[in-house]
Amino acid sequence: MTTGPRLVIVGRQGSGKGTQAAMLAEHFGIHHLSTGKIFRDSAAAGVPAGLEAKAFMDRGELVPDDIVVAVVEERFTNPREIERGFILDGFPRTMAQAIELHSILESAPIDFVIDLSVPKEEVVQRLLERGREDDTENGIERRLELYEQETAPLLDFYRARGLLQTVNGVGEPADIQRKLIELVEQRVDRLRATV
Ligand code: AMP
């Protein structure tokens, strides 16, 4: 059985994690799972769960854990999706979600977590320039606050398990891309070699 890398990418909004996750997915032929994108697409299609999620997103709040976990669980009902490898982008964002993820994946746990690190001041600037529908000043501020409260503790959780790899997310996207590819190649080779 060939298995692709099983990755998580974490970072403040505006860190570039969506762009880098899409690039890694394409490079390694793995599944890119962005919970934010799933919600935006299903809201645009008028799906009730998507519209419900959008109400939270527009306020800069997190979508409740049960809704998010159900979406991820559904994507992983097919074991092939796990075997093929994946990069989770924007999930988990809370400790409760990290624990759920662990049980969803059971025998095929994640290989490691990329922390794409960009300072707060820099992401605020980037988000204001990006101007997505939910990128209002209040929304940005609230999302960054929730990142510190709910998501930053995950970094310690994964670091304590030897699963955290911090990458500096400031610089040319192409350079960061190169660094990330190298990191995944090295780390996954090393992990698979010890199995
Ligand atoms: P993103 O596309 O990752 O920037 O996510 C956009 C928005 O979707 C976030 O600000 C949250 O409101 C919501 N969202 C995405 N993923 C999650 C998650 N794992 N937990 C809670 N809310 C989420």
Residues whose N, C-alpha, C, O or C-beta is under 5 A from the ligand:
A	BS01	AMP	Q13 T35 G36 K37 F56 M57 E61 L62 V63 V68 D89 G90 F91 P92 R93
